[in-house]
Amino acid sequence: WKGALPLFERAAGYGENNHRFWLQFSYALGAIRPPRARDALITAYLAKDAAKTRPQLAQALYYLGFWHERLRQNDQAIAAYEDSIRIQRRSSVVSRLNTLIERTRQQVMSTSTVHESDAPQLCLTFSRSLPSDDLNLFSRYVTIEPKIKSAFSVSDKKLCIEGVEHDKTYTVTVRAGLPDKDDTLRTLKTEQFTVAVPDRSPSVGFRGKSYVLAKTGPQTVPLTSVNVSKATLRLFRINDRNLINEINNKRIRELLSLYDARKIQNETGQIVWKCEVDIQSRKNRRVTTAVPFKEMVKAPKPGIYVLMARDADTKGNRWDS
């Protein structure tokens, strides 16, 4: 076919213009390696324009669909296949159309959860963008068992449902007919998905300032935690000389990184207090425990005090500061 291309091009230059010629030219452009898919698509359009009969038009439309599909222009490919079938129903074209729709239709691609918060969410990711102007639409197409008071939110292809609870399993049913954003493709069949919302991961840390200036800091330090019943605390002091460096680096009011915490623990800090604190934990809820600074340091010395915490049940040397 590569050797035939110059002959087709020469014939086109001489004004050759009939349905069969353009289809053969389109086939030849696609048969070479690498295929000239865009040129093959253009000549398929010329074959469509040159068609004199309905079967010729149906065949040209099939070629258009084929090359649009090869170029990953799926919406145009589906439209061309459907037009071809409406003119002349051929089983090979119907099969190709159904395969393409199955691959590119509106469908649920994956499920996930957002569970590291007080209000967890269950999410479905679809193959195409979802409509976001009428969220009530989803209550007609998406149901959940056991029943909940659901609230829907959309972000492009992702539909999230609030109202679920931690440590529970739900069956989500997506009915046939749910449209995409442009209302061009819809879910073809009703499907069910089982999604488990897990517990929140245990965590412990501090909100706000990590460095507490001696004598001017708050009377208590708020320790926040989730699913932790006991925390291990350590208090370090950074002396005056290192305090100057911290002021110059403007990090007095910043949260410590893990690297900073390790450096203080191993190099610059002097440990002045350590203990374990019992926490009145509520399952999957964030709770705040007041850690009294005055009880940790009876007679504060000049410098910066850095409080570190971790779950008492956690092994290793990872601390939040």
Secondary structure, 3 states (H helix, E strand, C coil): CCCCHHHHHHHHHCCCCCHHHHHHHHHHHHHCCCCCHHHHHHHHHHHHHHCCCHHHHHHHHHHHHHHHHHCCCHHHHHHHHHHHHHHCCCHHHHHHHHHHHHHHCCCEEEEEEECCCCCCEEEEEECCCCCCCCCHHHHHHEEEECCCCCEEEEECCEEEEECCCCCEEEEEEECCCCECCCCCCECCCCEEEEEEECCCCCEEEECCCCEEECCCCCCEEEEEEECCCEEEEEEEEECHHHHHHHHHCCCCCCCCCHHHHHHHHHHHEEEEEEEEEECCCCCCCEEEEEEEHHHHCCCCCCCEEEEEEEECCCCCCCCEC
